[in-house]
Amino acid sequence: MVTIFGLNMTTLFDFNNETNLRNWKVVDDGVMGGRSAGCIHMSDNGHAVFHGDVSLENNGGFSSVRYRFESKDVSAYTKFIIRLKGDGKRYQFRTKSDSYEPQSYISYFQTTGDWQTIEIPLSDMYPTFRGMKLRMPNYPAQTMEEVAFLIANKRAETFQLEIDWIALK
């Protein structure tokens, strides 16, 4: 448990100048023939920077970055709290109970261009697969093995999302 901005939380990932991004993987629409290109790197200020171009060519239209980890018991938590700075665009935050399950549980958030601390209730995250909402219960919030950020606004665009930390409360 840590205290960040006066809030008691458990840090899932805290980016800093010592961060190793080895377990963060970019997955673009190229897996399906698209031409989008995202990447992630560390800024001089110790923040992760997920940026690139979304292309609609060849039925493309998304870029994502994901972090997989050993299964965590998250049954004691009710929300994600994330400090980030976007570019005014809409993004998805995603999680998975099991990294091998096909569905992701998602929530959209809008960035403002300034640093923001966003809160996403775990119970509001709904299941999707390849952009389609599934007829299944929302995120069960028992275990977690993956978190991800995705941009897919159905338009060609450049993007940049800086991430400071991701926590559970």
N, C-alpha and C positions, 0 to 999 in steps of 0.2 A: 504494500500500500504506500502510495506517495501522495504528497499534497502538491497540486499544480494549480496556480491561481486561486488558492484558498479552497480547492475542492479535493476531497479524499477520493483517490481513484487508484486502480491498478493499471499500470502502464503495459500496453501490449507491444508498442514499439515507440522508441524515442530516438529521433534522428539527431545526430550531432556530428562534430568534426571527426569523431572516431568510428562512425558507422560504417559497417561493411554491408554492401547491398547484394551480396552473393545470393541470398535467398529470395530476393525480389526479382520477378521475371516479367518481362513485357510479353503480352500476347496480343497480336494485332489480327485484323481480318485476313491477313495473308494466309492464315491457316485454312481459309475457305476460298482463296484466290484473289482477295482484295489487295489494295495497294496502300493502305494506311501504314504509317510508320511512327511509332512512339519510342521513347527511350527514357531512362531514369538515370540521374546522376546526383551527386551531392554538390550543393552550392558552397561557396566560400563561407557562408554564414551558418553552415551545419544543418541545412534543410534538404530533404529529398526534393528533387525537381523532376516531375513527370511531364514530358512535353513532346510535341511532335505535330504531325499533320494527319487529319482524318480525310480519306479519299472515298468517293462514292464509286470509283471505277471498279469494274468487274464484280459488281454487287457487294462492294465493301461498305464500310461505314462505322468501324469502331477501332478503338485502341484501349488497351487495359494494362494494368500492372498489378501483379498479385504477390502475396507473401504467404507461403505455406510453412506450417510449424507443427510440432508435436501436439497431439490432441490436448486441449485445455478444457477443464470443467468451468463452464460459465454460468452455471445455474444460480449463482448468488448475485448476478448482475442484471440490470434492467435496461442499460443503454450504453451506446458508444458515445464518447466525447472525443472530438477530433479538432486539432488546431491546424488550420490550413489557410493558404492564400491562393485564390484562383484568379481567373482572368475575366470574370463576369459571365462565364458559361455554366451550363447545367451538367452535372456529373452524377454518376451512380456510385454509391458505396455498396460493396457486396461482401457476403460472408458465406461460409459453408460449414456445416456440421462435420462433414467428412470430405476430404479433398477429392475423393473419387466419386462422390455422388454427382449425377448430371446437373441437378438444379443448383442455382445460387439463390440466396435470399437477398433482396435488394431494397435500397431506399435512394431516392433522388435528393440532391441538394443543389441549391443555386449559389454560385459564388458571386462576390461583390467587387472583387479587385483589391480588397483590403484584407488584412488578417482577420480571420473569424474563428470562433470556437463554436462548432456545430454539435448538436445533440441529436442522436438517432435512437429512438426507443427500439429495443430488440424485438418487441412484440409487433411492431409496425412493419418489419421487414418481410416482404412477401416473396414466394418462390417464382422463379422464371427459368426458362430454358430457351436459349437462342432467341431472346427478345420476346418470348410469349409468356404471359402470365399463366401459371399452372393452377389447376383446381386441387389445391392441397392446402393444409393449414400453414399459417405464417411460421416464421422461424421458431423452432421449439426451445432454443436457448438453453440447451443442456451441455453440448460440447461444441468446440470450434477448432477447425484445422486450417482455415484460410480466410484472409481478408483481401479485398481488391478495390481498386478504383477503375472506373470505366467511363469513357466518353463515347456517346453514340447519339448525336442529335439530328440525324437524318440530313446532314448537310456537310459539304466539304469545308473544313476549317482547320486553322492552326489552334493549338491549345497549350496551356501551361498551368500546372497545378503544383504549388509548393506545399509540402507537408512537414509540419514540425513534430507532432506526436499523435498517437492513437491510444486511447485509454478506454477502460471499462469502468462503469460506476453502477 
